Amino acid sequence: MEGPRGFTLPEFVFTIAIVAGLAGWTIPTFRDIQRNALRTRQVNEFAEAVHLARGEAIKRNGVVSLCPSSGTDACAPSGTPWERGWIVFVNLDHDAPADRDPGEELLHSHAGWKAGRIVANRSTLSFRAFGQSGVTATFAFCDDRGSAAARAVIISQTGRPRVSDRSASGSALTCN
């Protein structure tokens, strides 16, 4: 009766080489999956804020606005990037660009996105019961992979958001 047999050195080296090759091939994939998940979460949370603002504007028959925020319950100064966070509030005085004043109800606040940036063609968004004010808005969510991995929330003049990997005109998204 023969006892248990172990691996020979060539078998062991070959097995380690296969494991190392698979790890080298799958680790970048896992990193991309993680970055895609983080980006998708931000895109979905922004689209949810747009839905909230649109729905509340219809329900209240008034103006509800989104603006960038820096982790507070107020709109950040003009030019502040959206990735620092945003708020949704009832815009009682209908100011444009939207700015939250004392007494205007805060409906939602979102913390910033440290892993990427948001390139937007609008400094604030305001929704009315009959739609959005202004032109189509595009918010491109970009991380360090650039335009190829970017996703956009495109908001129509009626206020409906959609997610796309292309701009509203069908061209590639830009992350600068």
Secondary structure, 3 states (H helix, E strand, C coil): CCCCCCCCHHHHHHHHHHHHHHHHHHHHHHHHHHHHHHHHHHHHHHHHHHHHHHHHHHHHCCCEEEEECCCCCCCCCCCCCHHHEEEEEECCCCCCCCCCCCCCCEEEEEECCCCCEEEECCCCEEEECCEECCCCEEEEEECCCCHHHCEEEEECCCCCEEEECECCCCCECCCC
